[in-house]
Amino acid sequence: MGPWRLHTLPTLVLALPLIGSHLARTAMGVIDTLMVGRYAVEALAAVVLATSVFLILFMAGGGYAIGLMARVASALARGDDTDVRRATRMALWLSILHSALMAPLMWASGPILSALGQEPVIAALAQEWLRVMAFAMPTVLAGMTLNSYLAALGRANVVMWITLAGLPANAVLNWLLIFGPGPFPEWGVFGAALASAAINWVQLAALALCAAWLPVARRFELFARFWKPDWAAFRDILLLGLPIGLTTVAEIGMFTGSNLMMGLFGTDALAAHGIALQISSLTFMVHLGISNAATIRAGTARGHGDPAGLRGAALAAILLSGVFAVLTMAMFLAIPKTLAGLYLSTSDPRTPVIVGLAAVLMIYAAAFQVVDALQAVALGLLRGVQDTRVPMVLAVISYWLIGLPAAWLLAFPLGMGPPGLWAGLVVGLTAAAGLLLRRFWGRSDNWVEAPARNPA
């Protein structure tokens, strides 16, 4: 491997299908939100809240899949097929176990949300959505694990097409089950959740078939004797993936905390917040795909023992994310009301107020595009070299001890209101970007010296 210029095109080629997969997956949530938003504002606020809760519970177990990317990439670079199989199987075990542990919290989410200050009607609707999605969480986590496995094998394009295929089906099911045209029931929030759950089960089946039968994957015999435990690999993936999951929870928790605080300003403010956040999430999927590509490239460099290649891959990923961040900043500043207006019916009398507030919040979303990109890529690189514990601590400090307190201080004591919450998010993401990049570059010469050892 050579200078960063030699890494830019390979990183982009690897990242594009990963970006496509993330965008398609997020688009399913956007379809839900768009349709529910046109059904009722209360339903929109509930889905925004429920989705935030689901994300934090789901991503607490998503670290096993994310860590698997680096583990498989390094194993392939070493020619260790056995480790590929062992690690992937135990990541699937851990995904299923985590889903079972989270189900009771989702089932009893209504009273919990009410106790946190949410309006009773919104909390009840959010619980309705979460109860259905409790049955979908195993499919989402196991699918995420198989995504990582196939991406590390160089088949991210397969994952992308499977995810894209679910979009039109999800849109049709949403229309039928939310609005109830003709003989179909008008189920609202419940129908939106049921549509998403059904699509996730179908997509998992397709991913499992690909993981078992694609020529590049067949030699690993992933599902042969799947029931047999491998406790050494189980422990390795647990120790690698749990800090990643908690790191992601720390970030999502900052946004979930902002959702809960925004709910104190009322339904309209929460709806505007959800719109701005979802638009930002769409652009973040590009950075997440580049971050995933950086994880694979860094894991491969680690497996080969190539520090120069690691630095080149890092610079290429940072450049790609930085360029896209500047473009999205310009879009958010140029047409915020046009983007926000896509989510609501023009006949609703509250639409102008909600769109106006969402447009203001998107100015702050534009402000954190670059730092959000940098922290995402830094995390991807650190995961690629299997450094996960110290980044977890840095993330908790940035998001919970800096970002959330800043959001509360600016929004309430200093009287900035909803925009103050978003200014606090900018502060937290900036802290994360600085600390994580310092962690990676400060030790970049040492990450690949002993590839079998976790440097954290």
Sequence and secondary structure as in RCSB ss.txt:
>XXXX:A:sequence
MGPWRLHTLPTLVLALPLIGSHLARTAMGVIDTLMVGRYAVEALAAVVLATSVFLILFMAGGGYAIGLMARVASA
LARGDDTDVRRATRMALWLSILHSALMAPLMWASGPILSALGQEPVIAALAQEWLRVMAFAMPTVLAGMTLNSYL
AALGRANVVMWITLAGLPANAVLNWLLIFGPGPFPEWGVFGAALASAAINWVQLAALALCAAWLPVARRFELFAR
FWKPDWAAFRDILLLGLPIGLTTVAEIGMFTGSNLMMGLFGTDALAAHGIALQISSLTFMVHLGISNAATIRAGT
ARGHGDPAGLRGAALAAILLSGVFAVLTMAMFLAIPKTLAGLYLSTSDPRTPVIVGLAAVLMIYAAAFQVVDALQ
AVALGLLRGVQDTRVPMVLAVISYWLIGLPAAWLLAFPLGMGPPGLWAGLVVGLTAAAGLLLRRFWGRSDNWVEA
PARNPA
>XXXX:A:secstr
  STHHHHHHHHHHHHHHHHHHHHHHHHHHHHHHHHHHH HHHHHHHHHHHHHHHHHHHHTTHHHHHHHHHHHHH
HHHT HHHHHHHHHHHHHHHHHHHHHHHHHHHTHHHHHHHTT  HHHHHHHHHHHHHHTTTHHHHHHHHHHHHHH
HHTT HHHHHHHHHHHHHHHHHHHIIIII  TTS   THHHHHHHHHHHHHHHHHHHHHHHHHSHHHHTT TTTT
TTS  HHHHHHHHHHHHHHHHHHHHHHHHHHHHHHHHHTT HHHHHHHHHHHHHHHHHHHHHHHHHHHHHHHHHH
HHHHT HHHHHHHHHHHHHHHHHHHHHHHHHHHHSHHHHHHTTS TTSTTHHHHHHHHHHHHHHHHHTHHHHHHH
HHHHHHHHHTT  HHHHHHHHIIIIIIIHHHHHHHHTTT   HHHHHHHHHHHHHHHHHHHHHHHHHTTTTTTTS
TTS   
